Amino acid sequence: EGMFSMPLKSASQNDLIKDTQLAIDGIWLRKFYSTIEHNYSKAPHYSSVYGLIKTVLEREHRTIGELAMCSVEMISDYIGLKTKFEISSVDYHKNNVKSGIDRLLAICHEAKATVYINPIGGQALYSKNEFKNADLQLYFIQPNEIRYQQFGNEFVPWLSIIDVVMFNPVDVVQNLLKDYTLL
């Protein structure tokens, strides 16, 4: 199973995800590490990836947003991506648009973007014409089917980046990340 849950101090449907407080403690960490060890201890890149996971989780994160940013930045560094990350709520705070497509378009304009690439699930939310009217090109990224050797004979797709880096060297991961189609 590629899913796990994290303990929260309190969660409300009115809270922004980025502000939701974490309640990670030693008990939860030990259980999580045990799960990772149980599932991946024989994976070819276990020791380096396990160390990376520990580094991410043992930093002091107060919110899901802080943990998410840290994990994305550290995994990107691990696989050698040279991406500049920005946090829209911090770096683009000048716009007063609060939600939805209006906020997204305002951020794109403030960033002087000409292209916006959204995950494939966004096709139900966003219209290419709406973006075109705002002088932006909209694409949806569709990952192509990837396969790599896991344990056993049956490949389990779409688990997580943890699974991908446990079983693949960095150069292979970099190539897998290039395997997509823009629609």
OpenMM code with the backbone's topology and positions (N, CA, C; nanometers):
from openmm import Vec3, app, unit

residues = "GLU GLY MET PHE SER MET PRO LEU LYS SER ALA SER GLN ASN ASP LEU ILE LYS ASP THR GLN LEU ALA ILE ASP GLY ILE TRP LEU ARG LYS PHE TYR SER THR ILE GLU HIS ASN TYR SER LYS ALA PRO HIS TYR SER SER VAL TYR GLY LEU ILE LYS THR VAL LEU GLU ARG GLU HIS ARG THR ILE GLY GLU LEU ALA MET CYS SER VAL GLU MET ILE SER ASP TYR ILE GLY LEU LYS THR LYS PHE GLU ILE SER SER VAL ASP TYR HIS LYS ASN ASN VAL LYS SER GLY ILE ASP ARG LEU LEU ALA ILE CYS HIS GLU ALA LYS ALA THR VAL TYR ILE ASN PRO ILE GLY GLY GLN ALA LEU TYR SER LYS ASN GLU PHE LYS ASN ALA ASP LEU GLN LEU TYR PHE ILE GLN PRO ASN GLU ILE ARG TYR GLN GLN PHE GLY ASN GLU PHE VAL PRO TRP LEU SER ILE ILE ASP VAL VAL MET PHE ASN PRO VAL ASP VAL VAL GLN ASN LEU LEU LYS ASP TYR THR LEU LEU".split()
positions = [
    Vec3(0.0857, -0.1186, 0.0000),
    Vec3(0.0000, 0.0000, 0.0000),
    Vec3(0.0892, 0.1235, 0.0000),
    Vec3(0.0615, 0.2197, -0.0874),
    Vec3(0.1437, 0.3394, -0.0983),
    Vec3(0.0909, 0.4570, -0.0172),
    Vec3(-0.0131, 0.4368, 0.0597),
    Vec3(-0.0729, 0.5471, 0.1345),
    Vec3(-0.0361, 0.5363, 0.2817),
    Vec3(-0.0256, 0.6512, 0.3447),
    Vec3(-0.0089, 0.6551, 0.4888),
    Vec3(-0.0733, 0.7824, 0.5385),
    Vec3(-0.1069, 0.7847, 0.6656),
    Vec3(-0.1664, 0.9052, 0.7228),
    Vec3(-0.0721, 0.9613, 0.8279),
    Vec3(-0.0867, 1.0895, 0.8538),
    Vec3(-0.0028, 1.1571, 0.9513),
    Vec3(-0.0921, 1.2143, 1.0603),
    Vec3(-0.0444, 1.2135, 1.1831),
    Vec3(-0.1255, 1.2686, 1.2916),
    Vec3(-0.1316, 1.4207, 1.2852),
    Vec3(-0.2508, 1.4732, 1.3097),
    Vec3(-0.2728, 1.6176, 1.3067),
    Vec3(-0.3148, 1.6665, 1.4449),
    Vec3(-0.2752, 1.7902, 1.4764),
    Vec3(-0.3175, 1.8486, 1.6040),
    Vec3(-0.4668, 1.8736, 1.6023),
    Vec3(-0.5107, 1.9364, 1.4974),
    Vec3(-0.6533, 1.9569, 1.4761),
    Vec3(-0.6703, 1.9884, 1.3297),
    Vec3(-0.7782, 1.9446, 1.2764),
    Vec3(-0.8035, 1.9692, 1.1351),
    Vec3(-0.9471, 2.0146, 1.1181),
    Vec3(-0.9633, 2.1165, 1.0381),
    Vec3(-1.0956, 2.1691, 1.0107),
    Vec3(-1.1096, 2.1872, 0.8605),
    Vec3(-1.2276, 2.1670, 0.8102),
    Vec3(-1.2490, 2.1881, 0.6680),
    Vec3(-1.2288, 2.3345, 0.6296),
    Vec3(-1.2269, 2.4229, 0.7285),
    Vec3(-1.2061, 2.5649, 0.7010),
    Vec3(-1.0588, 2.6040, 0.6986),
    Vec3(-0.9706, 2.5143, 0.7457),
    Vec3(-0.8272, 2.5428, 0.7449),
    Vec3(-0.7697, 2.5176, 0.6068),
    Vec3(-0.6749, 2.6012, 0.5688),
    Vec3(-0.5987, 2.5729, 0.4483),
    Vec3(-0.5067, 2.4555, 0.4782),
    Vec3(-0.4843, 2.3694, 0.3799),
    Vec3(-0.3961, 2.2551, 0.4004),
    Vec3(-0.2594, 2.3012, 0.4478),
    Vec3(-0.2095, 2.4093, 0.3905),
    Vec3(-0.0761, 2.4577, 0.4255),
    Vec3(-0.0660, 2.4980, 0.5726),
    Vec3(-0.1773, 2.5298, 0.6359),
    Vec3(-0.1771, 2.5736, 0.7751),
    Vec3(-0.2156, 2.4638, 0.8737),
    Vec3(-0.2498, 2.3450, 0.8245),
    Vec3(-0.2917, 2.2367, 0.9121),
    Vec3(-0.1730, 2.1895, 0.9955),
    Vec3(-0.1903, 2.1902, 1.1262),
    Vec3(-0.0827, 2.1591, 1.2208),
    Vec3(-0.0592, 2.0083, 1.2318),
    Vec3(0.0674, 1.9697, 1.2319),
    Vec3(0.1064, 1.8302, 1.2484),
    Vec3(0.1213, 1.7956, 1.3966),
    Vec3(0.1066, 1.6692, 1.4276),
    Vec3(0.1282, 1.6201, 1.5647),
    Vec3(0.2174, 1.4958, 1.5594),
    Vec3(0.3268, 1.5059, 1.4839),
    Vec3(0.4196, 1.3931, 1.4717),
    Vec3(0.4918, 1.3753, 1.6050),
    Vec3(0.4895, 1.2529, 1.6544),
    Vec3(0.5614, 1.2248, 1.7783),
    Vec3(0.6480, 1.1006, 1.7582),
    Vec3(0.7223, 1.0648, 1.8603),
    Vec3(0.8132, 0.9514, 1.8521),
    Vec3(0.7437, 0.8204, 1.8222),
    Vec3(0.6250, 0.8020, 1.8755),
    Vec3(0.5498, 0.6783, 1.8518),
    Vec3(0.5135, 0.6661, 1.7044),
    Vec3(0.4585, 0.7736, 1.6475),
    Vec3(0.4214, 0.7708, 1.5061),
    Vec3(0.5453, 0.7494, 1.4196),
    Vec3(0.6552, 0.8198, 1.4510),
    Vec3(0.7779, 0.8038, 1.3727),
    Vec3(0.8271, 0.6597, 1.3757),
    Vec3(0.8308, 0.5983, 1.4930),
    Vec3(0.8775, 0.4591, 1.5022),
    Vec3(0.7900, 0.3663, 1.4176),
    Vec3(0.6592, 0.3852, 1.4231),
    Vec3(0.5690, 0.3016, 1.3424),
    Vec3(0.5921, 0.3248, 1.1931),
    Vec3(0.6084, 0.4513, 1.1541),
    Vec3(0.6300, 0.4826, 1.0131),
    Vec3(0.7616, 0.4226, 0.9650),
    Vec3(0.8685, 0.4436, 1.0419),
    Vec3(0.9992, 0.3876, 1.0040),
    Vec3(0.9918, 0.2353, 0.9959),
    Vec3(0.9191, 0.1733, 1.0875),
    Vec3(0.9032, 0.0287, 1.0853),
    Vec3(0.8315, -0.0158, 0.9573),
    Vec3(0.7306, 0.0587, 0.9162),
    Vec3(0.6581, 0.0270, 0.7923),
    Vec3(0.7509, 0.0385, 0.6716),
    Vec3(0.8288, 0.1462, 0.6668),
    Vec3(0.9237, 0.1642, 0.5560),
    Vec3(1.0243, 0.0493, 0.5559),
    Vec3(1.0783, 0.0176, 0.6725),
    Vec3(1.1771, -0.0911, 0.6828),
    Vec3(1.1152, -0.2233, 0.6389),
    Vec3(0.9955, -0.2519, 0.6874),
    Vec3(0.9276, -0.3772, 0.6532),
    Vec3(0.9061, -0.3899, 0.5017),
    Vec3(0.8656, -0.2804, 0.4382),
    Vec3(0.8325, -0.2847, 0.2951),
    Vec3(0.9527, -0.2709, 0.2023),
    Vec3(1.0589, -0.2054, 0.2487),
    Vec3(1.1665, -0.1712, 0.1554),
    Vec3(1.3076, -0.2117, 0.1970),
    Vec3(1.3269, -0.2758, 0.3103),
    Vec3(1.4635, -0.3002, 0.3584),
    Vec3(1.5500, -0.3780, 0.2595),
    Vec3(1.4892, -0.4520, 0.1680),
    Vec3(1.5659, -0.5272, 0.0691),
    Vec3(1.5701, -0.4580, -0.0672),
    Vec3(1.5164, -0.3383, -0.0757),
    Vec3(1.5207, -0.2620, -0.2014),
    Vec3(1.6641, -0.2169, -0.2282),
    Vec3(1.7033, -0.2051, -0.3543),
    Vec3(1.8423, -0.1738, -0.3866),
    Vec3(1.8938, -0.0397, -0.3336),
    Vec3(1.8080, 0.0587, -0.3148),
    Vec3(1.8531, 0.1913, -0.2709),
    Vec3(1.7977, 0.2274, -0.1341),
    Vec3(1.7675, 0.1238, -0.0553),
    Vec3(1.7049, 0.1417, 0.0748),
    Vec3(1.7844, 0.2346, 0.1672),
    Vec3(1.9109, 0.2094, 0.1848),
    Vec3(1.9842, 0.2839, 0.2884),
    Vec3(1.9890, 0.4333, 0.2590),
    Vec3(2.0134, 0.4725, 0.1345),
    Vec3(2.0202, 0.6166, 0.1052),
    Vec3(1.8819, 0.6812, 0.1117),
    Vec3(1.7791, 0.6125, 0.0637),
    Vec3(1.6449, 0.6699, 0.0649),
    Vec3(1.5884, 0.6717, 0.2073),
    Vec3(1.6148, 0.5685, 0.2841),
    Vec3(1.5703, 0.5664, 0.4233),
    Vec3(1.6327, 0.6838, 0.4994),
    Vec3(1.7609, 0.7087, 0.4763),
    Vec3(1.8271, 0.8238, 0.5380),
    Vec3(1.7627, 0.9550, 0.4974),
    Vec3(1.7244, 0.9660, 0.3712),
    Vec3(1.6568, 1.0867, 0.3220),
    Vec3(1.5216, 1.1046, 0.3906),
    Vec3(1.4461, 0.9966, 0.4022),
    Vec3(1.3152, 1.0027, 0.4685),
    Vec3(1.3325, 1.0490, 0.6125),
    Vec3(1.4293, 0.9924, 0.6818),
    Vec3(1.4542, 1.0318, 0.8214),
    Vec3(1.4924, 1.1790, 0.8311),
    Vec3(1.5764, 1.2252, 0.7390),
    Vec3(1.6166, 1.3659, 0.7402),
    Vec3(1.4954, 1.4568, 0.7243),
    Vec3(1.4074, 1.4217, 0.6318),
    Vec3(1.2873, 1.5026, 0.6092),
    Vec3(1.1981, 1.5024, 0.7333),
    Vec3(1.1704, 1.3858, 0.7877),
    Vec3(1.0743, 1.3763, 0.8969),
    Vec3(1.1277, 1.4258, 1.0303),
    Vec3(1.2581, 1.4275, 1.0466),
    Vec3(1.3116, 1.4687, 1.1752),
    Vec3(1.3448, 1.6177, 1.1823),
    Vec3(1.3204, 1.6885, 1.0738),
    Vec3(1.3263, 1.8340, 1.0814),
    Vec3(1.1997, 1.8812, 1.1512),
    Vec3(1.2073, 1.9971, 1.2091),
    Vec3(1.0899, 2.0458, 1.2813),
    Vec3(0.9910, 2.1103, 1.1843),
    Vec3(0.8817, 2.0417, 1.1625),
    Vec3(0.7743, 2.0904, 1.0758),
    Vec3(0.6519, 2.1118, 1.1625),
    Vec3(0.5972, 2.2320, 1.1570),
    Vec3(0.4754, 2.2586, 1.2336),
    Vec3(0.3512, 2.2260, 1.1528),
    Vec3(0.3612, 2.2390, 1.0196),
    Vec3(0.2423, 2.2235, 0.9354),
    Vec3(0.2669, 2.1258, 0.8210),
    Vec3(0.1566, 2.0805, 0.7636),
    Vec3(0.1657, 1.9947, 0.6456),
    Vec3(0.2377, 2.0699, 0.5332),
    Vec3(0.2103, 2.1990, 0.5206),
    Vec3(0.2749, 2.2783, 0.4160),
    Vec3(0.4263, 2.2786, 0.4290),
    Vec3(0.4770, 2.2965, 0.5511),
    Vec3(0.6219, 2.2962, 0.5732),
    Vec3(0.6813, 2.1589, 0.5401),
    Vec3(0.6146, 2.0533, 0.5838),
    Vec3(0.6625, 1.9184, 0.5566),
    Vec3(0.6598, 1.8895, 0.4062),
    Vec3(0.5527, 1.9288, 0.3403),
    Vec3(0.5415, 1.9042, 0.1964),
    Vec3(0.6524, 1.9754, 0.1198),
    Vec3(0.6763, 2.1026, 0.1517),
    Vec3(0.7827, 2.1772, 0.0830),
    Vec3(0.9184, 2.1130, 0.1067),
    Vec3(0.9471, 2.0784, 0.2306),
    Vec3(1.0750, 2.0166, 0.2637),
    Vec3(1.0928, 1.8857, 0.1864),
    Vec3(0.9898, 1.8021, 0.1854),
    Vec3(1.0023, 1.6722, 0.1189),
    Vec3(1.0202, 1.6885, -0.0318),
    Vec3(0.9485, 1.7806, -0.0922),
    Vec3(0.9624, 1.8029, -0.2369),
    Vec3(1.1016, 1.8572, -0.2689),
    Vec3(1.1478, 1.9535, -0.1917),
    Vec3(1.2815, 2.0098, -0.2163),
    Vec3(1.3916, 1.9056, -0.1964),
    Vec3(1.3808, 1.8264, -0.0907),
    Vec3(1.4865, 1.7288, -0.0633),
    Vec3(1.4873, 1.6144, -0.1641),
    Vec3(1.3712, 1.5664, -0.2057),
    Vec3(1.3695, 1.4594, -0.3051),
    Vec3(1.4167, 1.5134, -0.4397),
    Vec3(1.3822, 1.6380, -0.4709),
    Vec3(1.4289, 1.6994, -0.5953),
    Vec3(1.5803, 1.7124, -0.5959),
    Vec3(1.6356, 1.7530, -0.4829),
    Vec3(1.7810, 1.7620, -0.4698),
    Vec3(1.8443, 1.6235, -0.4834),
    Vec3(1.7853, 1.5242, -0.4199),
    Vec3(1.8368, 1.3876, -0.4238),
    Vec3(1.8451, 1.3354, -0.5672),
    Vec3(1.7424, 1.3642, -0.6475),
    Vec3(1.7432, 1.3124, -0.7848),
    Vec3(1.8045, 1.4109, -0.8843),
    Vec3(1.8592, 1.5202, -0.8333),
    Vec3(1.9354, 1.6102, -0.9181),
    Vec3(1.8548, 1.7075, -1.0016),
    Vec3(1.7336, 1.7378, -0.9609),
    Vec3(1.6547, 1.8371, -1.0343),
    Vec3(1.7034, 1.9770, -0.9976),
    Vec3(1.7087, 2.0629, -1.0942),
    Vec3(1.7539, 2.2009, -1.0716),
    Vec3(1.6340, 2.2948, -1.0781),
    Vec3(1.5337, 2.2653, -1.0000),
    Vec3(1.4090, 2.3409, -1.0023),
    Vec3(1.4118, 2.4522, -0.8989),
    Vec3(1.3625, 2.5685, -0.9383),
    Vec3(1.3458, 2.6782, -0.8439),
    Vec3(1.2021, 2.6701, -0.7924),
    Vec3(1.1883, 2.6553, -0.6618),
    Vec3(1.0563, 2.6438, -0.6025),
    Vec3(1.0123, 2.7780, -0.5461),
    Vec3(0.8856, 2.8063, -0.5620),
    Vec3(0.8245, 2.9248, -0.5033),
    Vec3(0.6964, 2.8809, -0.4334),
    Vec3(0.6640, 2.9491, -0.3278),
    Vec3(0.5420, 2.9189, -0.2533),
    Vec3(0.4425, 3.0292, -0.2853),
    Vec3(0.3352, 2.9942, -0.3530),
    Vec3(0.2432, 3.0976, -0.4015),
    Vec3(0.1903, 3.1848, -0.2882),
    Vec3(0.1640, 3.1261, -0.1723),
    Vec3(0.1082, 3.2051, -0.0625),
    Vec3(0.2103, 3.3006, -0.0017),
    Vec3(0.3377, 3.2768, -0.0283),
    Vec3(0.4444, 3.3628, 0.0242),
    Vec3(0.4975, 3.4545, -0.0856),
    Vec3(0.5317, 3.3956, -0.1982),
    Vec3(0.5974, 3.4707, -0.3049),
    Vec3(0.5014, 3.5548, -0.3895),
    Vec3(0.3733, 3.5226, -0.3846),
    Vec3(0.2759, 3.5962, -0.4652),
    Vec3(0.1619, 3.6460, -0.3782),
    Vec3(0.1969, 3.7111, -0.2718),
    Vec3(0.0968, 3.7580, -0.1764),
    Vec3(0.0354, 3.8915, -0.2158),
    Vec3(0.0868, 3.9526, -0.3221),
    Vec3(0.0362, 4.0856, -0.3589),
    Vec3(-0.1061, 4.0809, -0.4135),
    Vec3(-0.1419, 3.9675, -0.4766),
    Vec3(-0.2775, 3.9639, -0.5326),
    Vec3(-0.3780, 3.9371, -0.4214),
    Vec3(-0.4924, 3.9968, -0.4346),
    Vec3(-0.5962, 3.9846, -0.3319),
    Vec3(-0.7026, 3.8821, -0.3671),
    Vec3(-0.6828, 3.8127, -0.4786),
    Vec3(-0.7795, 3.7122, -0.5198),
    Vec3(-0.7666, 3.5933, -0.4260),
    Vec3(-0.8774, 3.5488, -0.3724),
    Vec3(-0.8727, 3.4495, -0.2659),
    Vec3(-0.8760, 3.3041, -0.3108),
    Vec3(-0.9439, 3.2705, -0.4210),
    Vec3(-0.9568, 3.1289, -0.4500),
    Vec3(-0.9836, 3.1017, -0.5966),
    Vec3(-0.9755, 2.9735, -0.6302),
    Vec3(-1.0146, 2.9253, -0.7605),
    Vec3(-0.9275, 2.9732, -0.8743),
    Vec3(-0.9872, 2.9693, -0.9904),
    Vec3(-0.9138, 3.0021, -1.1114),
    Vec3(-0.8678, 3.1481, -1.1120),
    Vec3(-0.9428, 3.2372, -1.0498),
    Vec3(-0.9018, 3.3777, -1.0463),
    Vec3(-0.7686, 3.3933, -0.9734),
    Vec3(-0.7523, 3.3217, -0.8641),
    Vec3(-0.6253, 3.3248, -0.7907),
    Vec3(-0.5127, 3.2667, -0.8762),
    Vec3(-0.5389, 3.1538, -0.9399),
    Vec3(-0.4391, 3.0892, -1.0239),
    Vec3(-0.3948, 3.1802, -1.1380),
    Vec3(-0.4895, 3.2422, -1.2050),
    Vec3(-0.4560, 3.3329, -1.3155),
    Vec3(-0.3784, 3.4545, -1.2649),
    Vec3(-0.4167, 3.5067, -1.1493),
    Vec3(-0.3449, 3.6214, -1.0927),
    Vec3(-0.2002, 3.5846, -1.0597),
    Vec3(-0.1793, 3.4667, -1.0036),
    Vec3(-0.0431, 3.4220, -0.9726),
    Vec3(0.0371, 3.4057, -1.1010),
    Vec3(-0.0224, 3.3454, -1.2021),
    Vec3(0.0478, 3.3288, -1.3307),
    Vec3(0.0878, 3.4634, -1.3891),
    Vec3(-0.0022, 3.5608, -1.3842),
    Vec3(0.0307, 3.6935, -1.4373),
    Vec3(0.1394, 3.7615, -1.3549),
    Vec3(0.1297, 3.7499, -1.2239),
    Vec3(0.2305, 3.8107, -1.1375),
    Vec3(0.3679, 3.7479, -1.1617),
    Vec3(0.3699, 3.6177, -1.1912),
    Vec3(0.4953, 3.5482, -1.2184),
    Vec3(0.5410, 3.5686, -1.3628),
    Vec3(0.4625, 3.6408, -1.4415),
    Vec3(0.4897, 3.6653, -1.5830),
    Vec3(0.4978, 3.5345, -1.6632),
    Vec3(0.4131, 3.4397, -1.6247),
    Vec3(0.4073, 3.3102, -1.6926),
    Vec3(0.3319, 3.3239, -1.8239),
    Vec3(0.3684, 3.2423, -1.9193),
    Vec3(0.2953, 3.2351, -2.0463),
    Vec3(0.2322, 3.0978, -2.0653),
    Vec3(0.2778, 3.0000, -1.9846),
    Vec3(0.2294, 2.8626, -1.9932),
    Vec3(0.1993, 2.8131, -1.8517),
    Vec3(0.0901, 2.7398, -1.8376),
    Vec3(0.0576, 2.6764, -1.7104),
    Vec3(0.0342, 2.5285, -1.7381),
    Vec3(0.1049, 2.4411, -1.6639),
    Vec3(0.0895, 2.2967, -1.6792),
    Vec3(0.0274, 2.2427, -1.5514),
    Vec3(-0.0844, 2.1747, -1.5681),
    Vec3(-0.1612, 2.1230, -1.4551),
    Vec3(-0.1662, 1.9701, -1.4636),
    Vec3(-0.1779, 1.9012, -1.3504),
    Vec3(-0.1997, 1.7562, -1.3576),
    Vec3(-0.3251, 1.7232, -1.4375),
    Vec3(-0.3282, 1.6038, -1.4922),
    Vec3(-0.4356, 1.5614, -1.5831),
    Vec3(-0.5740, 1.5733, -1.5195),
    Vec3(-0.5840, 1.5560, -1.3893),
    Vec3(-0.7129, 1.5658, -1.3219),
    Vec3(-0.7759, 1.7036, -1.3322),
    Vec3(-0.6965, 1.8046, -1.3655),
    Vec3(-0.7465, 1.9406, -1.3774),
    Vec3(-0.8334, 1.9647, -1.4998),
    Vec3(-0.8420, 1.8654, -1.5882),
    Vec3(-0.9259, 1.8833, -1.7069),
    Vec3(-1.0713, 1.9084, -1.6692),
    Vec3(-1.1112, 1.8582, -1.5543),
    Vec3(-1.2489, 1.8792, -1.5089),
    Vec3(-1.2674, 2.0190, -1.4493),
    Vec3(-1.1572, 2.0862, -1.4172),
    Vec3(-1.1645, 2.2167, -1.3508),
    Vec3(-1.1377, 2.3350, -1.4424),
    Vec3(-1.0445, 2.3163, -1.5351),
    Vec3(-0.9939, 2.4305, -1.6116),
    Vec3(-1.0202, 2.4148, -1.7602),
    Vec3(-1.0499, 2.5273, -1.8223),
    Vec3(-1.0762, 2.5313, -1.9654),
    Vec3(-0.9600, 2.6000, -2.0365),
    Vec3(-0.9162, 2.5396, -2.1465),
    Vec3(-0.8075, 2.6009, -2.2239),
    Vec3(-0.8490, 2.7395, -2.2738),
    Vec3(-0.9776, 2.7569, -2.3069),
    Vec3(-1.0257, 2.8874, -2.3539),
    Vec3(-1.0168, 2.9937, -2.2440),
    Vec3(-1.0477, 2.9540, -2.1218),
    Vec3(-1.0393, 3.0473, -2.0096),
    Vec3(-0.8963, 3.0982, -1.9932),
    Vec3(-0.7999, 3.0091, -2.0085),
    Vec3(-0.6592, 3.0473, -1.9978),
    Vec3(-0.6168, 3.1287, -2.1202),
    Vec3(-0.6643, 3.0878, -2.2366),
    Vec3(-0.6302, 3.1607, -2.3594),
    Vec3(-0.6802, 3.3050, -2.3496),
    Vec3(-0.8003, 3.3238, -2.2945),
    Vec3(-0.8545, 3.4586, -2.2758),
    Vec3(-0.7707, 3.5415, -2.1793),
    Vec3(-0.6917, 3.4735, -2.0952),
    Vec3(-0.6027, 3.5418, -2.0003),
    Vec3(-0.4584, 3.5436, -2.0529),
    Vec3(-0.4410, 3.5187, -2.1818),
    Vec3(-0.3085, 3.5175, -2.2464),
    Vec3(-0.2150, 3.4123, -2.1878),
    Vec3(-0.2683, 3.2962, -2.1568),
    Vec3(-0.1888, 3.1849, -2.1055),
    Vec3(-0.2208, 3.0585, -2.1837),
    Vec3(-0.1191, 2.9777, -2.2062),
    Vec3(-0.1408, 2.8462, -2.2651),
    Vec3(-0.1559, 2.7468, -2.1509),
    Vec3(-0.2580, 2.6637, -2.1589),
    Vec3(-0.2838, 2.5623, -2.0569),
    Vec3(-0.2573, 2.4246, -2.1159),
    Vec3(-0.1765, 2.3472, -2.0449),
    Vec3(-0.1521, 2.2081, -2.0810),
    Vec3(-0.1811, 2.1212, -1.9601),
    Vec3(-0.2167, 1.9963, -1.9889),
    Vec3(-0.2363, 1.8978, -1.8838),
    Vec3(-0.1293, 1.7913, -1.9012),
    Vec3(-0.0621, 1.7593, -1.7915),
    Vec3(0.0456, 1.6612, -1.7983),
    Vec3(-0.0108, 1.5228, -1.7681),
    Vec3(0.0120, 1.4320, -1.8617),
    Vec3(-0.0337, 1.2934, -1.8485),
    Vec3(0.0896, 1.2047, -1.8404),
    Vec3(0.1199, 1.1533, -1.7209),
    Vec3(0.2340, 1.0614, -1.7116),
    Vec3(0.2072, 0.9386, -1.7979),
    Vec3(0.3083, 0.8952, -1.8711),
    Vec3(0.2962, 0.7711, -1.9460),
    Vec3(0.3138, 0.6552, -1.8483),
    Vec3(0.2701, 0.5395, -1.8881),
    Vec3(0.2834, 0.4228, -1.8007),
    Vec3(0.4306, 0.3897, -1.7826),
    Vec3(0.4737, 0.3817, -1.6579),
    Vec3(0.6117, 0.3427, -1.6314),
    Vec3(0.6113, 0.2092, -1.5581),
    Vec3(0.7181, 0.1351, -1.5787),
    Vec3(0.7351, 0.0070, -1.5115),
    Vec3(0.8810, -0.0040, -1.4704),
    Vec3(0.9023, -0.0630, -1.3571),
    Vec3(1.0376, -0.0915, -1.3113),
    Vec3(1.0302, -0.2137, -1.2217),
    Vec3(1.1441, -0.2733, -1.1995),
    Vec3(1.1477, -0.3954, -1.1188),
    Vec3(1.1247, -0.3622, -0.9721),
    Vec3(1.0193, -0.4192, -0.9165),
    Vec3(0.9943, -0.4152, -0.7728),
    Vec3(1.0205, -0.5563, -0.7217),
    Vec3(0.9822, -0.5839, -0.6001),
    Vec3(0.9929, -0.7207, -0.5518),
    Vec3(0.8894, -0.8046, -0.6243),
    Vec3(0.9183, -0.9299, -0.6437),
    Vec3(0.8210, -1.0200, -0.7039),
    Vec3(0.8026, -0.9928, -0.8516),
    Vec3(0.7029, -1.0557, -0.9079),
    Vec3(0.6814, -1.0499, -1.0521),
    Vec3(0.5745, -0.9506, -1.0952),
    Vec3(0.4822, -0.9181, -1.0066),
    Vec3(0.3721, -0.8301, -1.0451),
    Vec3(0.4028, -0.6857, -1.0059),
    Vec3(0.4070, -0.5980, -1.1052),
    Vec3(0.4372, -0.4566, -1.0821),
    Vec3(0.3140, -0.3868, -1.0244),
    Vec3(0.3339, -0.3080, -0.9182),
    Vec3(0.2272, -0.2287, -0.8588),
    Vec3(0.2512, -0.0835, -0.8991),
    Vec3(0.1680, -0.0268, -0.9860),
    Vec3(0.1927, 0.1091, -1.0358),
    Vec3(0.1452, 0.2182, -0.9401),
    Vec3(0.1935, 0.3393, -0.9635),
    Vec3(0.1458, 0.4631, -0.9014),
    Vec3(0.1541, 0.4640, -0.7488),
    Vec3(0.2593, 0.4067, -0.6918),
    Vec3(0.2699, 0.4059, -0.5463),
    Vec3(0.3145, 0.5419, -0.4946),
    Vec3(0.4408, 0.5759, -0.5085),
    Vec3(0.4893, 0.7046, -0.4617),
    Vec3(0.6312, 0.7241, -0.5120),
    Vec3(0.6811, 0.8440, -0.4943),
    Vec3(0.8205, 0.8699, -0.5298),
    Vec3(0.9127, 0.7881, -0.4401),
    Vec3(0.8691, 0.7568, -0.3190),
    Vec3(0.9509, 0.6726, -0.2307),
    Vec3(0.9753, 0.5376, -0.2970),
    Vec3(0.8709, 0.4771, -0.3510),
    Vec3(0.8852, 0.3488, -0.4177),
    Vec3(0.9783, 0.3603, -0.5378),
    Vec3(0.9606, 0.4641, -0.6174),
    Vec3(1.0425, 0.4818, -0.7378),
    Vec3(1.1910, 0.4908, -0.7016),
    Vec3(1.2258, 0.5748, -0.6028),
    Vec3(1.3675, 0.5924, -0.5697),
    Vec3(1.4249, 0.4751, -0.4905),
    Vec3(1.3416, 0.3980, -0.4241),
    Vec3(1.3906, 0.2777, -0.3556),
    Vec3(1.4413, 0.1741, -0.4565),
    Vec3(1.3760, 0.1672, -0.5724),
    Vec3(1.4071, 0.0614, -0.6689),
    Vec3(1.4900, 0.1074, -0.7885),
    Vec3(1.5146, 0.2374, -0.8025),
    Vec3(1.5824, 0.2861, -0.9229),
    Vec3(1.6961, 0.3807, -0.8892),
    Vec3(1.8072, 0.3703, -0.9646),
    Vec3(1.9145, 0.4686, -0.9463),
    Vec3(1.8694, 0.6051, -0.9985),
    Vec3(1.9380, 0.7089, -0.9558),
    Vec3(1.8985, 0.8466, -0.9878),
    Vec3(1.8848, 0.8692, -1.1384),
    Vec3(1.9768, 0.8195, -1.2195),
    Vec3(1.9685, 0.8441, -1.3639),
    Vec3(1.8425, 0.7823, -1.4244),
    Vec3(1.8002, 0.6681, -1.3738),
    Vec3(1.6761, 0.6057, -1.4221),
    Vec3(1.5557, 0.6882, -1.3779),
    Vec3(1.5564, 0.7363, -1.2544),
    Vec3(1.4468, 0.8198, -1.2048),
    Vec3(1.4347, 0.9455, -1.2912),
    Vec3(1.5477, 1.0075, -1.3235),
    Vec3(1.5450, 1.1269, -1.4087),
    Vec3(1.4801, 1.0965, -1.5427),
    Vec3(1.5097, 0.9813, -1.6009),
    Vec3(1.4483, 0.9432, -1.7282),
    Vec3(1.2997, 0.9125, -1.7125),
    Vec3(1.2618, 0.8492, -1.6031),
    Vec3(1.1195, 0.8205, -1.5798),
    Vec3(1.0391, 0.9511, -1.5689),
    Vec3(1.0984, 1.0532, -1.5095),
    Vec3(1.0286, 1.1812, -1.4938),
    Vec3(1.0055, 1.2511, -1.6275),
    Vec3(1.0806, 1.2133, -1.7277),
    Vec3(1.0644, 1.2735, -1.8610),
    Vec3(0.9618, 1.1989, -1.9463),
    Vec3(0.9043, 1.0951, -1.8906),
    Vec3(0.8125, 1.0101, -1.9663),
    Vec3(0.6679, 1.0532, -1.9435),
    Vec3(0.6264, 1.1562, -2.0177),
    Vec3(0.4919, 1.2096, -2.0048),
    Vec3(0.4480, 1.2679, -2.1390),
    Vec3(0.3216, 1.3006, -2.1451),
    Vec3(0.2637, 1.3665, -2.2618),
    Vec3(0.1917, 1.4913, -2.2136),
    Vec3(0.2099, 1.6006, -2.2870),
    Vec3(0.1339, 1.7227, -2.2594),
    Vec3(0.0131, 1.7263, -2.3505),
    Vec3(-0.1017, 1.7441, -2.2919),
    Vec3(-0.2268, 1.7496, -2.3691),
    Vec3(-0.2808, 1.8916, -2.3700),
] * unit.nanometer
topology = app.Topology()
chain = topology.addChain("A")
for resn in residues:
    res = topology.addResidue(resn, chain)
    for name in ("N", "CA", "C"):
        topology.addAtom(name, app.Element.getBySymbol(name[0]), res)
